[in-house]
Amino acid sequence: MTIYVPSWAAEAVRALPRPLLFATVSGAHLYGFASIDSDLDLRAAHLLSPEEVVGLRTGPQTLQHMGVRDGVELDVVSHDLLKFAKLLNSRNGYVLEQVLSPLVVVTSAVHAELVSLAPRLVTRHHAHHYLGFAATQEKLYARTGQLKPALYTLRVLLTGIHLMRTGLLEADLGVLGARLPYVPDLIAAKREAEHGPLPAGAAQHLATDVPRLRAELETARDSSTLPGQVDPTAVDALHDLVVRTRLG
C-alpha cells in the first residue's frame, strides 16, 4: 500500500531550531497500519554547533515539537548527532528503524553514511529491544483489549524475528504479517479508527500466536548468525562521522 506523507512534512520538521541532518517517518505509517486519524511521527537528527557542545551554554540534545497541521497531529522528535550515534550504538531498535526508514522527509550526505553504517552496528542483542517492546505492548493489550497494542505486539515480534534471521530490517506489518492470514483484517480495522476495538475472533488468534512468536524470536536470537558484539571498525567509523560533521 502506498503511504501518504503530507507535502508539508519537510517544512514542519525544518521548523526545529537547529540544522537537520535527516528526518524520516516512524510510527504507524512506517509499520503499515496508519489509520485515517493517526498522528504523523517524524524522527530526526540535528547538529549542535561546536560551541554548544564544548562551552558552558550547551545546546539541546533533544528537540521536540507537537502540534496540529491540516487536521493532522504532529509528533516531531530530533536528537543531536552525538546522542543519536550513541543510541545507534546501543542495540536500540527505535533509532535503527528511524535511520533506515524508507519514508525519508529530509536527507543529507551524513544521513547516507548513517544508513551505510547502521547494518554493521546490528547484533543479536537487538532482540532484547524487540522482546522488551513486545512485552510492554502485550501488557497494554491485556489491560485494554484494544486493537492498536495488539498490532504493535505482532509487529515488533515479527520485526525482531526477521532481523535475527536475515540481518535486514523490515518494519511493515503488511509485509511481515503475510504468514498470519488474519493480519490483513486487523490492519484494515486499524485504518478505520486509531483506537478501534479488536475484531471478533482475533483474541483467540493472538492468545496462540503471541507466545509462539515470542518463543520464535528467542530461538532466532540464539541461533542467529548476527555477531554478538558490534564491529569495532563500524564504531570507529561512526566516531569519525560525528567528529567530521561537528567540526566541519
C-alpha positions as CSV (number, residue, x, y, z in Angstrom):
1,M,0.0,0.0,0.0
2,T,1.2,3.5,-0.8
3,I,1.8,5.5,2.3
4,Y,0.7,9.2,2.1
5,V,3.1,11.6,3.7
6,P,1.9,15.2,3.7
7,S,3.8,17.5,1.3
8,W,4.4,19.9,4.2
9,A,6.2,17.3,6.4
10,A,9.7,18.6,5.5
11,E,8.7,22.1,6.2
12,A,7.3,21.1,9.6
13,V,10.4,19.3,10.7
14,R,12.7,22.1,9.4
15,A,10.9,24.4,11.8
16,L,13.0,22.9,14.6
17,P,15.6,25.5,15.7
18,R,18.8,23.6,14.6
19,P,20.2,22.4,11.3
20,L,18.8,19.0,10.3
21,L,20.8,16.0,9.1
22,F,17.8,13.8,8.3
23,A,14.2,13.3,9.1
24,T,12.1,10.2,8.5
25,V,8.6,9.0,9.2
26,S,8.2,6.5,12.0
27,G,5.2,5.1,13.9
28,A,2.1,3.6,12.4
29,H,2.9,5.0,8.9
30,L,6.1,3.1,8.9
31,Y,4.5,0.0,10.4
32,G,1.9,-0.2,7.7
33,F,-1.3,0.4,9.7
34,A,-1.8,4.2,9.9
35,S,-5.4,5.0,10.4
36,I,-7.4,7.9,8.9
37,D,-6.8,9.7,12.2
38,S,-3.2,8.6,13.0
39,D,-0.8,11.3,14.1
40,L,2.4,11.8,12.0
41,D,5.6,10.7,13.8
42,L,8.6,12.5,12.4
43,R,12.0,11.4,13.8
44,A,15.2,13.3,13.0
45,A,18.8,14.1,13.9
46,H,20.1,17.7,14.2
47,L,23.5,19.2,14.6
48,L,24.6,21.4,17.5
49,S,27.5,23.8,16.8
50,P,30.9,23.1,18.5
51,E,30.3,26.0,20.8
52,E,27.1,24.4,22.1
53,V,28.9,21.2,22.9
54,V,32.2,22.4,24.5
55,G,31.1,25.6,26.1
56,L,29.3,26.5,29.3
57,R,26.0,27.0,27.5
58,T,25.2,23.7,25.9
59,G,22.6,23.2,23.3
60,P,19.5,20.9,23.3
61,Q,20.4,17.2,23.0
62,T,16.7,16.5,22.1
63,L,14.2,18.8,20.4
64,Q,10.5,18.1,20.4
65,H,7.5,19.7,18.8
66,M,3.9,18.7,19.0
67,G,1.0,20.4,17.2
68,V,-1.7,20.1,14.5
69,R,-1.4,20.9,10.9
70,D,-4.2,20.5,8.3
71,G,-6.0,18.4,10.9
72,V,-3.1,16.0,11.4
73,E,-1.5,15.7,14.8
74,L,2.3,16.1,14.6
75,D,4.9,14.5,16.9
76,V,8.4,15.6,15.9
77,V,11.5,14.4,17.9
78,S,15.1,15.1,17.0
79,H,18.3,14.1,18.7
80,D,21.7,15.8,18.3
81,L,24.0,13.7,16.1
82,L,26.2,12.6,19.1
83,K,23.2,11.4,21.1
84,F,21.7,9.7,18.0
85,A,25.1,8.0,17.3
86,K,25.3,6.7,20.9
87,L,21.8,5.3,20.7
88,L,22.5,3.7,17.4
89,N,25.5,2.0,19.0
90,S,23.4,0.6,21.9
91,R,21.2,-2.1,20.4
92,N,18.4,0.5,20.2
93,G,15.7,-0.7,17.7
94,Y,13.9,2.7,17.7
95,V,16.8,4.6,16.2
96,L,17.7,1.8,13.9
97,E,14.2,1.9,12.4
98,Q,14.4,5.7,12.2
99,V,17.6,6.0,10.3
100,L,16.7,3.1,8.0
101,S,13.0,4.2,7.4
102,P,12.2,4.2,3.7
103,L,9.9,7.2,4.3
104,V,12.5,9.9,4.0
105,V,11.5,13.5,4.5
106,V,14.9,15.2,4.8
107,T,18.2,13.7,3.9
108,S,21.9,14.6,3.6
109,A,25.3,13.0,3.0
110,V,25.6,12.4,6.7
111,H,22.3,10.5,6.6
112,A,23.6,8.4,3.8
113,E,26.7,7.5,5.9
114,L,24.5,6.6,8.8
115,V,22.4,4.4,6.6
116,S,25.5,2.7,5.3
117,L,26.9,2.1,8.8
118,A,23.8,1.0,10.6
119,P,23.8,-2.7,9.4
120,R,27.3,-3.1,10.8
121,L,26.1,-2.0,14.2
122,V,23.4,-4.7,14.4
123,T,24.0,-7.6,16.8
124,R,21.9,-10.5,18.0
125,H,21.4,-8.4,21.2
126,H,18.9,-6.2,19.3
127,A,16.5,-9.0,20.0
128,H,16.3,-7.7,23.6
129,H,14.8,-4.4,22.4
130,Y,12.1,-6.2,20.5
131,L,11.3,-8.7,23.3
132,G,11.0,-5.8,25.7
133,F,8.9,-3.6,23.5
134,A,6.6,-6.6,22.8
135,A,6.2,-7.3,26.5
136,T,5.2,-3.7,27.1
137,Q,2.6,-3.7,24.3
138,E,1.3,-7.1,25.3
139,K,0.6,-5.8,28.8
140,L,-1.2,-2.8,27.3
141,Y,-3.3,-5.1,25.1
142,A,-4.1,-7.3,28.1
143,R,-5.3,-4.3,30.1
144,T,-7.3,-2.5,27.3
145,G,-8.2,-5.2,24.8
146,Q,-7.6,-2.6,22.1
147,L,-6.5,-3.3,18.5
148,K,-3.6,-0.9,18.5
149,P,-1.4,-2.5,21.1
150,A,-2.2,-5.9,19.6
151,L,-0.9,-4.8,16.3
152,Y,2.2,-3.3,17.9
153,T,2.9,-6.6,19.7
154,L,2.7,-8.6,16.5
155,R,4.8,-6.0,14.6
156,V,7.7,-5.9,17.0
157,L,7.9,-9.6,17.4
158,L,7.9,-10.2,13.6
159,T,10.4,-7.4,13.0
160,G,12.7,-8.9,15.6
161,I,12.4,-12.4,14.1
162,H,13.1,-11.1,10.6
163,L,16.1,-9.1,11.8
164,M,17.6,-12.0,13.7
165,R,17.2,-14.4,10.7
166,T,18.2,-12.1,7.9
167,G,20.1,-9.2,9.4
168,L,17.7,-6.9,7.5
169,L,15.2,-4.5,9.0
170,E,11.5,-4.8,8.0
171,A,9.0,-2.7,10.0
172,D,5.9,-3.0,7.8
173,L,3.4,-5.4,9.3
174,G,1.6,-5.7,6.0
175,V,4.8,-7.4,4.7
176,L,5.7,-9.3,7.9
177,G,2.2,-10.5,8.6
178,A,1.7,-12.3,5.4
179,R,2.2,-15.6,7.3
180,L,-0.7,-14.8,9.6
181,P,-3.9,-14.9,7.5
182,Y,-5.9,-12.7,9.9
183,V,-3.5,-9.8,10.0
184,P,-4.9,-8.0,6.9
185,D,-8.3,-7.8,8.6
186,L,-6.7,-6.3,11.7
187,I,-4.8,-3.8,9.6
188,A,-8.0,-2.9,7.7
189,A,-9.8,-2.3,11.0
190,K,-7.0,-0.2,12.4
191,R,-7.1,2.1,9.3
192,E,-10.7,2.9,10.1
193,A,-10.0,4.1,13.6
194,E,-6.9,4.8,15.7
195,H,-8.4,3.3,18.8
196,G,-10.9,0.9,17.4
197,P,-11.9,-2.4,19.0
198,L,-10.4,-5.8,18.3
199,P,-12.3,-7.6,15.5
200,A,-14.3,-10.7,16.6
201,G,-12.2,-13.8,16.8
202,A,-8.8,-12.0,16.8
203,A,-8.3,-12.5,20.5
204,Q,-8.1,-16.3,20.1
205,H,-5.5,-16.0,17.3
206,L,-3.4,-13.6,19.5
207,A,-3.6,-15.9,22.5
208,T,-2.0,-18.6,20.4
209,D,0.4,-16.6,18.2
210,V,1.9,-14.1,20.6
211,P,3.5,-16.7,22.9
212,R,4.6,-18.7,19.9
213,L,6.2,-15.7,18.2
214,R,7.9,-14.7,21.4
215,A,9.5,-18.1,21.6
216,E,10.3,-17.9,17.9
217,L,12.2,-14.7,18.5
218,E,14.1,-16.1,21.4
219,T,15.1,-19.1,19.2
220,A,16.0,-16.9,16.3
221,R,18.2,-14.8,18.6
222,D,20.0,-17.8,20.0
223,S,20.6,-19.3,16.5
224,S,21.3,-16.0,14.7
225,T,24.4,-15.6,12.6
226,L,24.5,-11.9,13.6
227,P,27.6,-11.1,15.7
228,G,27.5,-11.0,19.5
229,Q,29.4,-7.7,19.5
230,V,29.4,-4.6,17.3
231,D,32.1,-4.4,14.7
232,P,34.7,-2.1,16.2
233,T,35.6,-0.7,12.8
234,A,32.0,0.4,12.5
235,V,32.2,2.2,15.8
236,D,35.4,3.9,14.7
237,A,33.7,5.0,11.5
238,L,30.7,6.3,13.5
239,H,33.0,8.2,15.8
240,D,34.8,9.7,12.8
241,L,31.5,10.7,11.2
242,V,30.4,12.6,14.4
243,V,33.7,14.4,14.7
244,R,33.9,15.3,11.0
245,T,30.4,16.6,10.9
246,R,30.7,18.6,14.1
247,L,34.0,20.3,13.2
248,G,33.1,20.6,9.5
